[in-house]
């Protein structure tokens, strides 16, 4: 055990799990966030899936080919808005370099292992804290309407099974049996069922964990942007878990972090007594359209799309509309006349892996950031990693 003072910048799921394991290791912890509550930015309204089965990294030539093909489509699943942004250009160039290096298989395997470890750690956090966040071990059902994507799923399934994940290919009839809400959908030709995946409301988790940590003596400083120049002199360690803000913080101490924002969207549909029977019971993932759904208590969350548009968080209806249209096509009897749209900036790295390391320019600074679209799936594992790294530097 230690008695070091540690500051965590960021009160999203990554920052809060980092604070949790720091406190368990005996650190005196203060969490800083520019928002007035925990989990208000990227950890606000994501797709809800804790999805080890969605660990494939994007650094593949098919991803690049699809991105080029979709370049002029405003409703494309992956959209790059051309702009004179040197950071974006540098990030995309690094992405291509990682694709050329042909490391996607190893990176996918590494991400799967982080997800499997996090799955166990979440179970322990639930037991230790009693947090309620609409958690449901509902499994994830991947659905396919195109033979090419279905064939790719069969190949991907081998990697998951080799690493100990469940991945069961399904016929169209089996898909409709697993999810009765799809019983009239004749476009589905098959699926993959990953029963051990789960869902939960990330915002409720963050709010609950922040409250628990406060009860354990962790301090929180909300509403004021923190800087490394301010915090480094005052603490033994500063851990940057600031999502897309991490790049700016790194620059304060002369370090260039390859983190760039990739915008994602979601809509939340309330489920009343009339709508509930038409909503899915299991969580769905449409690999072709990159859209996911999760039933979170009395709400249906539909999320997806990726957009390179800098640090813009404006909600654009041309990006929201495909989510609603997808919902109508899958669940035609589900009412969506009332919905809450949301957009966030996912902190992506060009190799699709989170940055968990010691700073190269300050012995007090550590990074746990850049989790992209899988922060909800991998946060506890990387939080433990960075705390072990910090404590190892003390010996």
HUFENZI-V130132 format. One record per residue. N is the residue number from 0. RES is the residue in one letter. SS is DSSP state (@ for helix, = for strand, . for the rest). PHI is phi in whole degrees, -180 to 180 (NA if undefined). Layout:
N | RES | SS | PHI
N | RES | SS | PHI
This chain:
0 | X | . | NA
1 | X | . | -127
2 | X | . | -130
3 | X | . | -73
4 | X | = | -95
5 | X | = | -132
6 | X | = | -109
7 | X | = | -112
8 | X | = | -98
9 | X | . | 122
10 | X | . | -113
11 | X | . | -89
12 | X | @ | -64
13 | X | @ | -70
14 | X | @ | -65
15 | X | @ | -71
16 | X | @ | -68
17 | X | @ | -63
18 | X | @ | -61
19 | X | @ | -60
20 | X | @ | -75
21 | X | @ | -63
22 | X | @ | -63
23 | X | @ | -62
24 | X | . | -83
25 | X | . | 97
26 | X | . | -75
27 | X | = | -88
28 | X | = | -115
29 | X | = | -127
30 | X | = | -106
31 | X | = | -113
32 | X | = | -152
33 | X | . | -74
34 | X | . | -80
35 | X | . | -94
36 | X | . | -144
37 | X | . | -76
38 | X | . | 63
39 | X | . | -103
40 | X | . | -112
41 | X | . | -63
42 | X | . | -91
43 | X | . | -98
44 | X | . | -153
45 | X | . | -78
46 | X | . | -70
47 | X | . | 88
48 | X | = | -84
49 | X | = | -96
50 | X | . | -118
51 | X | @ | -58
52 | X | @ | -77
53 | X | @ | -122
54 | X | . | -91
55 | X | . | -62
56 | X | . | -77
57 | X | . | -91
58 | X | . | -78
59 | X | . | -133
60 | X | @ | -65
61 | X | @ | -59
62 | X | @ | -63
63 | X | @ | -64
64 | X | @ | -63
65 | X | @ | -66
66 | X | @ | -60
67 | X | @ | -67
68 | X | @ | -67
69 | X | . | -91
70 | X | . | -55
71 | X | . | -101
72 | X | . | -99
73 | X | . | -67
74 | X | . | -104
75 | X | . | -67
76 | X | . | -58
77 | X | = | -123
78 | X | = | -127
79 | X | = | -111
80 | X | . | -90
81 | X | . | -57
82 | X | . | -160
83 | X | . | -83
84 | X | . | -126
85 | X | @ | -64
86 | X | @ | -65
87 | X | @ | -66
88 | X | @ | -61
89 | X | @ | -64
90 | X | @ | -63
91 | X | @ | -64
92 | X | @ | -64
93 | X | @ | -65
94 | X | @ | -61
95 | X | @ | -63
96 | X | @ | -62
97 | X | @ | -68
98 | X | @ | -65
99 | X | @ | -63
100 | X | . | -72
101 | X | . | 59
102 | X | . | -105
103 | X | @ | -61
104 | X | @ | -64
105 | X | @ | -67
106 | X | @ | -64
107 | X | @ | -63
108 | X | @ | -63
109 | X | @ | -62
110 | X | @ | -67
111 | X | @ | -59
112 | X | @ | -65
113 | X | @ | -62
114 | X | @ | -66
115 | X | @ | -64
116 | X | @ | -64
117 | X | @ | -64
118 | X | @ | -57
119 | X | @ | -69
120 | X | @ | -68
121 | X | @ | -61
122 | X | @ | -60
123 | X | @ | -68
124 | X | @ | -63
125 | X | @ | -60
126 | X | @ | -66
127 | X | @ | -76
128 | X | @ | -104
129 | X | . | 73
130 | X | . | -63
131 | X | . | -107
132 | X | . | -145
133 | X | . | 57
134 | X | . | -68
135 | X | = | -147
136 | X | . | -80
137 | X | . | -82
138 | X | . | 76
139 | X | = | -126
140 | X | = | -110
141 | X | = | -80
142 | X | = | -117
143 | X | = | -134
144 | X | . | -121
145 | X | . | -135
146 | X | @ | -61
147 | X | @ | -62
148 | X | @ | -71
149 | X | @ | -65
150 | X | @ | -63
151 | X | @ | -63
152 | X | @ | -64
153 | X | @ | -63
154 | X | @ | -70
155 | X | @ | -62
156 | X | @ | -59
157 | X | @ | -63
158 | X | @ | -62
159 | X | @ | -63
160 | X | @ | -64
161 | X | @ | -62
162 | X | . | -96
163 | X | . | 93
164 | X | . | -92
165 | X | . | -83
166 | X | . | -155
167 | X | = | -111
168 | X | = | -71
169 | X | = | -130
170 | X | = | -77
171 | X | @ | -60
172 | X | @ | -66
173 | X | @ | -67
174 | X | @ | -60
175 | X | @ | -70
176 | X | @ | -73
177 | X | @ | -66
178 | X | . | -128
179 | X | @ | -59
180 | X | @ | -65
181 | X | @ | -100
182 | X | . | -60
183 | X | . | -102
184 | X | . | -90
185 | X | . | -89
186 | X | . | -80
187 | X | . | -71
188 | X | . | -111
189 | X | = | 172
190 | X | = | -165
191 | X | = | -135
192 | X | = | -113
193 | X | = | -119
194 | X | . | -67
195 | X | . | -86
196 | X | . | -75
197 | X | = | -148
198 | X | = | -135
199 | X | . | -173
200 | X | . | -84
201 | X | @ | -64
202 | X | @ | -68
203 | X | @ | -62
204 | X | @ | -61
205 | X | @ | -63
206 | X | @ | -63
207 | X | @ | -68
208 | X | @ | -69
209 | X | @ | -61
210 | X | @ | -63
211 | X | @ | -62
212 | X | @ | -64
213 | X | @ | -61
214 | X | @ | -65
215 | X | . | -89
216 | X | . | 101
217 | X | . | -74
218 | X | = | -95
219 | X | = | -128
220 | X | = | -123
221 | X | = | -103
222 | X | . | 85
223 | X | . | -134
224 | X | . | -60
225 | X | . | -95
226 | X | . | -126
227 | X | @ | -68
228 | X | @ | -62
229 | X | @ | -79
230 | X | @ | -90
231 | X | @ | -57
232 | X | @ | -67
233 | X | @ | -96
234 | X | . | -132
235 | X | . | -71
236 | X | = | -142
237 | X | = | -128
238 | X | = | -112
239 | X | = | -88
240 | X | . | -129
241 | X | . | -99
242 | X | @ | 58
243 | X | @ | -68
244 | X | @ | -78
245 | X | @ | -65
246 | X | @ | -61
247 | X | @ | -64
248 | X | @ | -65
249 | X | @ | -61
250 | X | @ | -64
251 | X | @ | -60
252 | X | . | -114
253 | X | . | 75
254 | X | . | -122
255 | X | . | -103
256 | X | . | -91
257 | X | . | -81
258 | X | = | -111
259 | X | = | -135
260 | X | = | -76
261 | X | = | -122
262 | X | = | -76
263 | X | = | -127
264 | X | = | -125
265 | X | = | -147
266 | X | = | -129
267 | X | = | -116
268 | X | = | -111
269 | X | = | -69
270 | X | . | -111
271 | X | . | -92
272 | X | @ | -61
273 | X | @ | -75
274 | X | @ | -82
275 | X | @ | -54
276 | X | . | -64
277 | X | . | -98
278 | X | . | -90
279 | X | . | -68
280 | X | . | -85
281 | X | . | -102
282 | X | = | -83
283 | X | = | -114
284 | X | = | -140
285 | X | = | -95
286 | X | . | -65
287 | X | . | -71
288 | X | . | -96
289 | X | . | 57
290 | X | = | -122
291 | X | = | -126
292 | X | = | -133
293 | X | = | -143
294 | X | = | -91
295 | X | = | -116
296 | X | . | 64
297 | X | . | -101
298 | X | = | -137
299 | X | = | -109
300 | X | = | -103
301 | X | = | -122
302 | X | = | -141
303 | X | = | 163
304 | X | = | 70
305 | X | = | -137
306 | X | = | -138
307 | X | = | -90
308 | X | . | -146
309 | X | . | 71
310 | X | . | -97
311 | X | . | -78
312 | X | . | -112
313 | X | . | -61
314 | X | . | -88
315 | X | . | -107
316 | X | @ | -66
317 | X | @ | -66
318 | X | @ | -95
319 | X | @ | -76
320 | X | @ | -56
321 | X | @ | -61
322 | X | @ | -67
323 | X | @ | -68
324 | X | @ | -65
325 | X | @ | -62
326 | X | @ | -61
327 | X | @ | -63
328 | X | @ | -71
329 | X | @ | -87
330 | X | . | -131
331 | X | . | -63
332 | X | . | -93
333 | X | . | -87
334 | X | . | -77
335 | X | . | -127
336 | X | . | -68
337 | X | . | -118
338 | X | = | -152
339 | X | = | -113
340 | X | = | -84
341 | X | = | -154
342 | X | = | -137
343 | X | = | -138
344 | X | = | -113
345 | X | = | -81
346 | X | = | -84
347 | X | = | -103
348 | X | = | -108
349 | X | . | -69
350 | X | . | -102
351 | X | . | 69
352 | X | . | -113
353 | X | . | -65
354 | X | = | -95
355 | X | = | -129
356 | X | = | -166
357 | X | = | -81
358 | X | . | -64
359 | X | . | -91
360 | X | . | -120
361 | X | . | -142
362 | X | . | -70
363 | X | . | -91
364 | X | = | -101
365 | X | = | -131
366 | X | = | -122
367 | X | = | -143
368 | X | = | -158
369 | X | . | 80
370 | X | . | -82
371 | X | @ | 61
372 | X | @ | -87
373 | X | @ | -119
374 | X | @ | -60
375 | X | @ | -67
376 | X | @ | -85
377 | X | @ | -117
378 | X | @ | -57
379 | X | @ | -61
380 | X | @ | -66
381 | X | @ | -72
382 | X | @ | -62
383 | X | @ | -63
384 | X | @ | -60
385 | X | @ | -70
386 | X | @ | -68
387 | X | @ | -62
388 | X | @ | -63
389 | X | @ | -60
390 | X | @ | -68
391 | X | @ | -69
392 | X | . | -75
393 | X | . | -85
394 | X | . | -113
